[in-house]
């Protein structure tokens, strides 16, 4: 964790992968990124600022998704993700679809810092239940935060909610409710990483990293 460089950006994507390609140049089951959340912590312990994007119409979300994300992530500092392979691959997809942004995307990829192996290789809590998903790790290590009771509480539900937002004939009240649920969920993921990093920073260093129990 000493390799983290401020300012810290905590990043999460939401995507769907429809069987029938939705936009030009896509193949069956290609991932369409439609939402991102970024919490920015300018220095350790500082209150984070929050930025977000959610596509809410039927136009291709990819250009706006990546251009706004590039602006939000700036040009320096570590970008913390949970499962780097997924985010990095989605960025590579975007670079192939939008080559004019490939240079900026590549710089973002080189700044990614994966929190998952830090937790998986060095921390265990019985409440994980054998799972290292963020949904299992967060309430075990940060009990005041949970996904329980959220209208959108996982990635699959987020994808279904987004499709419903675009394609259903729901009234404006329901649209706003769905939109808020999506934004709340993605923001929860990035704030969760902020709180986890803060928690792990306070774990005493030990001679062996094989088993760290966090109270």
C-alpha positions as CSV (number, residue, x, y, z in Angstrom):
1,X,0.0,0.0,0.0
2,X,3.0,2.3,0.3
3,X,3.0,2.5,-3.5
4,X,-0.2,4.5,-3.6
5,X,0.3,8.0,-4.9
6,X,-1.9,10.9,-4.0
7,X,-4.3,12.2,-5.0
8,X,-6.2,8.8,-4.9
9,X,-9.0,8.1,-7.3
10,X,-11.4,5.3,-6.4
11,X,-13.0,4.1,-9.6
12,X,-15.9,1.7,-10.5
13,X,-17.7,0.9,-13.8
14,X,-21.1,-0.6,-14.5
15,X,-21.7,-2.4,-17.8
16,X,-24.1,-4.6,-19.7
17,X,-23.3,-7.3,-22.3
18,X,-26.3,-7.8,-24.6
19,X,-26.4,-10.8,-26.9
20,X,-27.5,-8.5,-29.8
21,X,-25.0,-5.7,-30.4
22,X,-26.5,-2.3,-29.7
23,X,-24.1,0.0,-31.5
24,X,-21.9,0.0,-34.6
25,X,-18.6,-2.0,-34.3
26,X,-19.8,-4.1,-31.4
27,X,-20.0,-7.9,-31.3
28,X,-22.5,-10.2,-29.4
29,X,-21.9,-10.0,-25.7
30,X,-19.5,-7.0,-25.8
31,X,-19.6,-5.0,-22.6
32,X,-21.3,-1.6,-22.9
33,X,-20.0,0.7,-20.1
34,X,-22.9,3.0,-19.1
35,X,-22.0,4.3,-15.7
36,X,-18.9,5.3,-13.6
37,X,-18.3,6.6,-10.1
38,X,-15.1,8.2,-8.9
39,X,-14.3,9.3,-5.3
40,X,-11.2,11.5,-5.1
41,X,-9.2,11.8,-2.0
42,X,-6.7,14.6,-2.3
43,X,-4.6,13.4,0.7
44,X,-4.9,10.6,3.2
45,X,-7.7,11.1,5.7
46,X,-9.3,14.0,3.7
47,X,-13.0,13.9,2.9
48,X,-13.4,12.6,-0.6
49,X,-15.0,14.5,-3.5
50,X,-17.4,12.5,-5.6
51,X,-18.0,12.6,-9.4
52,X,-20.3,10.4,-11.4
53,X,-21.7,9.6,-14.9
54,X,-24.8,7.8,-15.9
55,X,-26.1,7.5,-19.5
56,X,-29.9,8.0,-19.5
57,X,-30.9,7.9,-23.1
58,X,-30.7,5.4,-26.0
59,X,-27.7,7.0,-27.7
60,X,-24.3,5.3,-27.7
61,X,-22.9,6.0,-24.1
62,X,-19.3,5.1,-24.9
63,X,-18.0,8.5,-26.1
64,X,-19.5,10.5,-23.2
65,X,-18.6,7.7,-20.8
66,X,-14.8,7.8,-21.5
67,X,-14.4,11.5,-22.3
68,X,-16.0,12.5,-18.9
69,X,-14.0,9.8,-17.1
70,X,-10.7,11.0,-18.6
71,X,-11.5,14.5,-17.4
72,X,-12.5,13.3,-13.9
73,X,-9.3,11.2,-13.4
74,X,-6.8,14.0,-14.2
75,X,-3.2,13.1,-15.1
76,X,-1.6,12.0,-11.8
77,X,-2.3,9.9,-8.7
78,X,-3.2,6.2,-8.2
79,X,-6.5,4.9,-9.5
80,X,-7.8,2.3,-7.0
81,X,-10.1,-0.4,-8.4
82,X,-11.4,-3.7,-7.1
83,X,-10.5,-6.3,-9.7
84,X,-8.2,-4.5,-12.1
85,X,-8.5,-7.0,-14.9
86,X,-12.2,-6.0,-15.5
87,X,-11.7,-2.3,-15.6
88,X,-8.5,-2.5,-17.6
89,X,-10.1,-4.7,-20.2
90,X,-13.1,-2.3,-20.5
91,X,-10.7,0.5,-21.0
92,X,-8.9,-1.5,-23.8
93,X,-12.3,-2.0,-25.4
94,X,-13.0,1.7,-25.3
95,X,-9.6,2.5,-26.8
96,X,-10.3,0.1,-29.7
97,X,-13.7,1.7,-30.4
98,X,-12.5,5.3,-29.9
99,X,-8.8,5.3,-31.0
100,X,-8.7,9.1,-30.8
101,X,-8.7,8.7,-27.0
102,X,-6.4,5.7,-26.9
103,X,-3.5,7.7,-25.6
104,X,-5.4,9.1,-22.6
105,X,-6.9,5.7,-21.9
106,X,-3.5,4.0,-21.9
107,X,-2.2,6.5,-19.3
108,X,-5.2,5.7,-17.1
109,X,-4.5,2.0,-17.4
110,X,-0.9,2.5,-16.2
111,X,-2.2,4.2,-13.0
112,X,-4.6,1.5,-12.0
113,X,-4.0,0.0,-8.5
114,X,-5.9,-3.2,-7.6
115,X,-7.2,-3.4,-4.0
116,X,-8.5,-7.0,-4.5
117,X,-5.2,-8.9,-4.2
118,X,-4.2,-6.7,-1.2
119,X,-7.3,-8.0,0.7
120,X,-7.2,-11.5,-0.8
121,X,-3.5,-12.2,0.0
122,X,-3.2,-10.5,3.3
123,X,-6.5,-10.2,5.1
124,X,-9.1,-12.6,6.4
125,X,-12.2,-12.2,8.4
126,X,-14.7,-15.0,9.3
127,X,-17.6,-12.9,8.0
128,X,-16.1,-13.0,4.5
129,X,-17.6,-16.5,4.3
130,X,-14.9,-17.6,1.9
131,X,-15.7,-14.8,-0.6
132,X,-13.5,-11.8,-1.4
133,X,-16.1,-9.9,-3.3
134,X,-16.6,-6.3,-2.3
135,X,-20.1,-7.2,-1.1
136,X,-18.6,-9.7,1.4
137,X,-15.5,-7.8,2.4
138,X,-17.1,-4.4,3.1
139,X,-19.6,-5.2,5.9
140,X,-17.1,-7.5,7.6
141,X,-14.3,-4.8,7.8
142,X,-16.5,-1.6,7.7
143,X,-19.7,-2.7,9.6
144,X,-21.3,0.7,9.3
145,X,-21.5,0.2,5.5
146,X,-23.6,-2.4,3.8
147,X,-25.4,-3.1,0.6
148,X,-28.4,-4.6,2.4
149,X,-31.6,-2.9,1.7
150,X,-30.4,-1.0,-1.4
151,X,-32.7,-1.0,-4.4
152,X,-29.8,-1.8,-6.6
153,X,-27.3,-4.0,-4.7
154,X,-25.1,-5.7,-7.3
155,X,-23.8,-5.4,-10.8
156,X,-26.4,-7.7,-12.4
157,X,-29.2,-5.7,-10.8
158,X,-27.5,-2.5,-12.0
159,X,-27.5,-3.7,-15.6
160,X,-31.1,-4.7,-15.5
161,X,-32.1,-1.4,-13.9
162,X,-30.3,0.5,-16.7
163,X,-32.0,-1.4,-19.4
164,X,-35.3,-0.8,-17.7
165,X,-34.5,2.9,-17.5
166,X,-34.0,3.1,-21.2
167,X,-36.5,0.7,-22.6
168,X,-39.5,0.6,-20.2
169,X,-42.5,2.8,-20.4
170,X,-42.3,3.8,-16.7
171,X,-43.4,7.2,-15.6
172,X,-41.0,10.0,-14.7
173,X,-41.3,9.3,-11.0
174,X,-40.1,5.7,-11.5
175,X,-37.4,6.8,-13.9
176,X,-36.0,9.2,-11.3
177,X,-36.2,6.5,-8.6
178,X,-34.3,4.0,-10.9
179,X,-31.7,6.7,-11.8
180,X,-31.1,7.5,-8.1
181,X,-30.8,3.7,-7.2
182,X,-28.1,3.3,-9.9
183,X,-26.2,6.3,-8.8
184,X,-26.4,5.3,-5.1
185,X,-25.1,1.8,-5.9
186,X,-22.1,2.8,-8.0
187,X,-21.2,5.6,-5.5
188,X,-21.4,3.0,-2.7
189,X,-18.8,0.8,-4.5
190,X,-16.2,3.6,-4.7
191,X,-16.9,5.0,-1.2
192,X,-16.5,1.4,0.0
193,X,-12.9,1.3,-1.4
194,X,-12.1,4.6,0.3
195,X,-13.2,3.2,3.7
196,X,-11.4,-0.1,3.1
197,X,-8.1,1.6,2.3
198,X,-8.5,3.8,5.4
199,X,-9.1,0.6,7.5
200,X,-6.1,-1.2,6.0
201,X,-3.8,1.7,6.6
202,X,-4.4,1.3,10.3
203,X,-3.5,-2.4,10.4
204,X,-0.2,-2.8,12.3
205,X,2.7,-4.1,10.2
206,X,3.6,-7.7,11.0
207,X,6.5,-9.9,10.1
208,X,4.2,-12.3,8.4
209,X,1.5,-11.2,6.0
210,X,-0.1,-14.6,5.7
211,X,-2.9,-13.9,8.2
212,X,-4.0,-10.5,9.3
213,X,-7.1,-10.4,11.5
214,X,-8.8,-7.0,11.5
215,X,-10.9,-6.4,14.6
